[in-house]
Amino acid sequence: MSITAPAGFRAAGVTAGLKSSGRPDLALVVNDGPDQVGAAVFTSNRVVGAPVIWSRQAVTDNIVHAVVLNSGGANVATGPDGFAHAHATAEKTAALLGASAADVVVCSTGLIGVPLAADKLLAGLDRAVDGLSVDGGPAAATAIMTTDTVPKQVLVEAGGWSLGGMAKGAGMLAPSLATMLVVLTTDAVVDAATADAALRAATATTFDRIDSDGCMSTSDTVVLLSSGASGHTPEPAEFAEAVQSACAQLARALIADAEGASHDIAVQVVGASDEAAAVAVGRAVTRSNLFKAAMFGNDPNWGRIIAQVGTVPEEVAPFDPAELDVRINGLLICRAGGAHEDPAQLDLAASREVHVVIDLHAGDATATIWTNDLTHDYVHENSAYST
Amino acid sequence: MSITAPAGFRAAGVTAGLKSSGRPDLALVVNDGPDQVGAAVFTSNRVVGAPVIWSRQAVTDNIVHAVVLNSGGANVATGPDGFAHAHATAEKTAALLGASAADVVVCSTGLIGVPLAADKLLAGLDRAVDGLSVDGGPAAATAIMTTDTVPKQVLVEAGGWSLGGMAKGAGMLAPSLATMLVVLTTDAVVDAATADAALRAATATTFDRIDSDGCMSTSDTVVLLSSGASGHTPEPAEFAEAVQSACAQLARALIADAEGASHDIAVQVVGASDEAAAVAVGRAVTRSNLFKAAMFGNDPNWGRIIAQVGTVPEEVAPFDPAELDVRINGLLICRAGGAHEDPAQLDLAASREVHVVIDLHAGDATATIWTNDLTHDYVHENSAYST
């Protein structure tokens, strides 16, 4: 159940000394082939880290030999030195592996605006290469953790081939990708176009539909590597389904481990005129601090839900406010825009997961956005992060 | 310093029993003329309360005789009964005053989805009319409070005429008007077009630029009443300036009393290509929970600021991420997109107010958005509001 479960991959996780805690902070994933197909999706933030600038370029030819990931420093807003550090990281990794620097993807996570301790990182690369192993997936998944409390890994097994994944990201989870780094590995034989299409389709409906705190990161990266080592060539649809499943599982794991959360909340919009309308309404609700604070208080305050639904412009999501239905955990507490079943029947404290269904009665489209509640622990963790 | 300071107005604030606390919850403002010019601006939320539906209609002829405002129930998502209650409120007020119901504006604030205790409200109206007084402004300002800790009042004095105001609203403050009810009174002689234009211009750059928690209300209403009792007819520009000043002072007072806040934060965007770009960037930053939690922690985490700036699409706000400057309380902590002065020089705990300046270096336009920090108290108050 890791990125080294598929054939053709080695990985390592070591301590380079970037984290003051002394915990592992440098991961390396190597694709030993025979194929070295790579595809990637990056944050849509206009302020991005040097590693994103480097890696966007590195994946344009859809060949990726290795991925270096560090926690303990985002290398964002670090100027020309920051880019030189990302470049040097790729160069040294390539030299150690006998590869081309242009085939090395670099990912960094941590504080923005702090210079990367490049000397430590480069020294750590020697140990990471020495530590590469076909059992190294779990160590790599641990080394990329920041405020995550558990490593996130996944394995999808198909007929004769498999797809593994790892992810980090516990804060700044938001649409257009969370603050997260994800590596997916597969031993299926896939061409670049198939890999790219499968990855884009999967991220659009998984990582792009989780929104923990509405804050889009500068460093989000999802990389898919294919070694082709299984010799099996799945149908594109079969492959896409596996990528979708792996991404959905990792996205769910990210939400389950979001900073300070006590509830995982699925906001499902049904009866929308089209999928974009459903997504817009879902995002409006999952962005509401008032709604999220109410969920923390186990208060099924549906008024805060319909107030947010009403903020979506009509041209984006047509609906009649007098027809809105809201269910929480199956109970129809708002019908036709007004109070219906007694919310006192609900005991939100009984489970971590809360399921909200909003029916717009305006069509057949649906979408689900995941978020968390807004808690004291979220405020605590995020008011004391850099100091 | 109240809505009854200008000549021609009486007001009252009484206890109708809508609030379980037993505090005053019903306010009445009457314009005794000779003019009864009225203008109003309402929430742009598509889900609105019955009072908003009623009052939008009532102000179309720009004649407003009285404003009834209640706390202790928003009368939102209350269906046909809710509209009937708003209508009955206007009818009874009109009957008691010898006016037309179509000239009575009704405003309600409180929980969404709970039926209004219309019998109590209607009974309270008798006492409110009995209590009307030219000194009643402060009592009215107190009766409209919900989670506000202080009444908010203002008085702008001009040559021979004046403009008074009162406001409530401590949560759900967000662009496109806060959860707030505002009544402005003036004894200046102004025509409907002048009143309307002055009110729209002022709200666009004051109430519409405060964003406490990103949540747009269903009930926001700002009403301006002119009695003409001073006999003075100011120039439209002079009148507009007074309305602007009163709205700015009340908006600032709302932010200063926002739920659970410990910092008032002005995010000023300069060097923008146009005002809309400056507003968009300012709103992106003031919506960031990560930024707001950092402010609560007195942590000048500028990385979270530029990460939010980067979420604004280029077609909305052109800028080069490598040219962004950020000042906090005058200290240039981010220059040209990277670290500059040492943030440790800042002591954000030293004052309630924090001033952030973001220079996009893309033009000459500027805008300021006010917000608050995200605190434990905010989470506490909003996780236990309806239960």
Interface residues (C-beta under 8 A of the other chain):
Chain A: N45 R46 V47 V48 A74 V76 A77 T78 G79 G82 L111 I112 G113 V114 P115 G171 M172 S176 D213 G214 C215 M216 S217 T218 R287 S288 N289 L290 F291 A293 A294 F296 G297 N298 D299 N301 W302 G303 R304 I306 A307 Q308 V309 G310 T311 V312 E314 P321 L324 C334 A336 G337 G338 A339 L374 T375 H376 Y378 V379 H380 N382 S383 A384 Y385 S386 T387
Chain B: N45 R46 V47 V48 A74 V76 A77 T78 G79 G82 L111 I112 G113 V114 P115 G171 M172 S176 D213 G214 C215 M216 S217 T218 R287 S288 N289 L290 F291 A293 A294 F296 G297 N298 D299 N301 W302 G303 R304 I306 A307 Q308 V309 G310 T311 V312 E314 P321 L324 C334 A336 G337 G338 A339 L374 T375 H376 Y378 V379 H380 N382 S383 A384 Y385 S386 T387
